[in-house]
């Protein structure tokens, strides 16, 4: 795997490989000594042009648990804020000897530009670009669904026949886009639920069903319901009358939580707007996988970085005697 830029072009085999390696990585995290020597001597740069504490810390933890050296680069307060271009920044990282660059950028397509430009030889991981994609979030979501459904018997399994309903601000959500493509590739049936104003104008090519009534979507008995954050900071117009009205019609409250079928799980990529798209009852219920998603994110990002930088070397090499000698992160 040379880069991880999106899920739309990710094959089923590659997706399952990442998820299965993430299972192996997850197993190592239950040991007393969790650090592996796999990427010792490698340098990974977290290049964040947008704020995202959760994603950056998750990638940092993943890299450090694989023994990589990590450089955190924030656009704020850097030369970027003084007008330095992406090309100049990339060439600086190249001169520093970066082996992989994890990039979050406000412009859709920036990771693809970095990966294809020739400015840098490092592998590139998209940590979110504009309203385009966020592939590792979709992978950790798929990992979480698979783990809840199949438990320890998850390896090698796809999500065929599983019904996933994604609710909320689809228009501004790169998480929704990445999930649509990945979940469909893995065989899941995906339904999008939102006000008409928060559905992109042209979704004719998306492999999804569109629904505007959340109660009707819940009546269809989804196996997983994913509530999206209302991205008020991206909204320059009135997409719904009031927050109270949105919560009443499209929020997951206690009554809708109770209407979900047995075994159905509640997901959210975070951070949550409690009381808007999701109630405290739903966020804190046993059905909620919010904290599991955070924990699984480290394992999935470990798998992505491992496959990006360690190639086809067997994972058991990283789990040999040397691994026991490593210090815990």
N, C-alpha and C positions, 0 to 999 in steps of 0.2 A: 504494500500500500504506500503510494508516494505522497498523497495528500488526503485530507478529509475535508471537503469543501461544501458538500450538500448531501441530502438523502435522495434527491430526485434521480440522480445517476448512480446511486449505490445499489449494487446487485444484491439479490437475496443471499447468495453464498457469502459475500463479503460482510453483509449485515449480521448473518448468523455467526460468522467467524468472530466478529468483534464481541457479540453477546456471549459466545462460549468462552472466549479468553477472559471476558469480564467475570464470568463465573469462577474461573481459576484465580483471578486476582481477588475476588471477594473472599475466597477460601483462605487466602494468605492473611487477610486482615483480621481474622479471628485468632491468630497466633499471638503469643506473648511478644514476639519480635516480628513486626509487620513489614520491615524494610527489606527490599530485594536489591541485589547488586546489578540488576539487568542493564540499566542505563548509566552505570558509573562512567564518568568521563565525558558524558554528553551534556550539552548546554541547551536549555529550553528557555525561550524568551516569551513572557506573557506581554503582548503588545496591545494595550487597551486604550482605544481612542474614545470609548464610552465607559462610564462608571458601571461596574457590576461586581460588587464585593463577593457575592455568592459564587459566581462562575469563576472568577479569578482565583479565589481561595481553593476551590475544588480542583482546578488545574494545578495549582501550586502544590497542594497536598499529594495529588497523583504523581507529579514529577519527582517530588522528594522521596516518596515511598518507593520509587524505582531507582533512587540514588543519583538522579540527574542534578546538575547544577541549575539553579533557577534564577533568572533575572526578571524582575517585574518592572515594566516600563509603562508609565502612565503619561498620556498626552498632556494632561494638565501640569503646568509648571515645567514642561520640557521644551526643547527647541521646536516641537510641533506647534505649541501655542504661540511661537514667534514666527510661524509661517513656513517651517520646514515641510517639504513635500513627503509623500509616502515613499517615493523613489529614494530620496536622500536618507530617510530613516532606514529603509531596507538595506541600502548599501552600507550604512553604518553597522547594522547588525551582522551583515556578511563579513565585514572586516573584523568584527569581534569573534567570529567563528561560531555563530549560532547553528545548532543542528536542527532545531525545530522552532517554529514561530507559531504561537497561539494568538490569533488576532481577533479582536472585537472592534468593529468599525461602524459608524453611523451611515456609511454609504453602501447600499446594496451592490455586491459585486467586488468590493475591495479585496477580500481574500483570494478570489479568482485572479484578479489583476496581479496580486503579489506572487501567486503561484506560477503564473504563466509569463511573467514579465522578463525573466532572465536576470532580474536585479539580485536575486538571492538563490542559493542552491539548497537551502534548508527546506525540510518538509513543512507544510502549512496546514494548520488546523483552524477551521472557521469556528469561532466562539460566539458568532452572532453578527450578521451584517445587515444593517438597515431593517427593512421589513421583508427581507429575503428568506434566510434560513438560519437555523441553529441546530446543526446535526447531532451534536453530542447530547443535547437535551432530549431530542427525539429518541436517541438510542437508550438513554437511561430510563425514559418513560416506557419504552418497549421492554426493557430488561425488568422493570418493576411489575408490569402487567404479567409477563411470563412467569416471574418468580411467584407472584400471588396465585396464579392459576395452577402451576405445575410443581411448585416447591423445589425439592432437591432433584426432581426428575426433569429439570428444564433444558439441559444441554441438548442441542440439536433440534429443538422444537421451534416451529414458527407460531404464528398467531392465527392460523386458519380457523374461520368460523367465529372468532371473538368479535363482539360488537362494541365499538368505542364511539362515544358521543363527546364531541368537543364543543364547548359552550362559551360564547362571549365575544371578545374583541378580535375576531378573525382578521379583520381588515389590516390592523397594525401588527399582527402577531407572526413573527418568524417561527415561533414554537409551533403554531398551528400548521404552517406550511410544511415544516420538516416532518411533523407527525403524520400529516396526510399522506405524504409520499412513502415514508418508511412503513407505516402501519399497513398500507395497501400492499406494498412489496412483500410484507410478511404474511399476507393473507387475511388481515382483519377487514371488517366492514366498518366504514367510517361515516358518521353523520355529523354535520356542522349545524349548530343552533345559534342564532344571533338575530338581533334586529336587522331588517333589510339594509339599514345604513351602515352596518358593521360587517357586511359580507362584501368581498371584493367584487368589482363590477363584472369581471368575466371569469367565471369558475367552470366554464363549459368543459375545459380539459382536465378538471380535477376529478379523481376517482372517488367521489363522495356523493352523499345524499344531503340536500339542503332542507332544513326545517326551521320554522320561525317560532314554533310553540314548544317551549321547554317541557311542559306537562305531557304533551303528545309524544315527545321524544323519550321521556322517562317511561311512559306507558309501553313503549316498544322494547323495554327490558334490556338496556345496555349492560354489558359486563363491566365496563369502566366508563365513568363520566369525568371528563377533564375540564375544569373550570379555568378560563383564561383571565389574567389580570386585565382590568380596564386601564388602558394606557393613557391616562388623562394628559400626561405631558406631551403626547404626540397629537392630541386632538386640537385642531385649530378652528373647529366648527362644532355646532350642536348636533351630536349624533343620536341623542335620545333626550326626551324632555327634561327629566331630572334624575339624579342618582337614586332617589327613592323609588321612582317609577321603574327604573332599570332593575333595581333589586327585586321589586315586586313581580316583575314579569320574567326576568332571566336569571335571578339569583338562586343559588342552591340553599334554601332555608330548611328548617327542621321538618316541615311537612313534606317537602320534596325528597328530603333524605329518607324519610320513613317510607316513601312510595317506591324507592328503588328496590329491585328484586334482591333476594338473599344472595350473598356472594358478590354483589356488585361493589366495586371500589370507587373511591373518590380521590381524584388527583388534582394537583395544582403545581405549576412550574415555579411559583413564588416570584417575588414576594406577594403575599396575599393582601387584598383590600377587604379585611373582615367587615361584614355588614353590607358590602356592596355586591360583589359577585359570589361570595361564599359567607355563610354564617359561621359563628363560633361552634355551633352544634355539629356542623358538617366538617369543619376543619379539624376538630379535636376528637371526632368519633373513631371507633375501632376500624371503620371502613376506610378512613383516611390513610393515604400512603405518602403524605407530604414529607415527613422526615425520612422515610425509606428512600424516597427519590433523591434526597440530598446525599444520603450514605451511598446509595447505588451509583450516584454520579461520580464519586471518586473511583470506584472500581471500573466503570465504563471508560473514564478518561485515562486511567492507567492502561487499560487494554488498547485504546486508540494510540497512545504514545508508544507503547511497546511495539505494536504492529508497524507503526510509522518508522521507528528507529532501530528496532532489533530484527526486523525482517522475519525470516522463516525459522530462526533459531527456536528450538523447542523450549517451551515454558519451564519444563522441569530443570533446565540448566540454571534458571533463576531461583529454583526452589531447592537447590542442592545444599551441601554442607556449608558453603560460603554464606548462604542466606542467614544461617543461624548466628553467624558472627557479626552481622550488621547491627548497628545501634538502632533502637526504635526512633521514629521521627519525633 
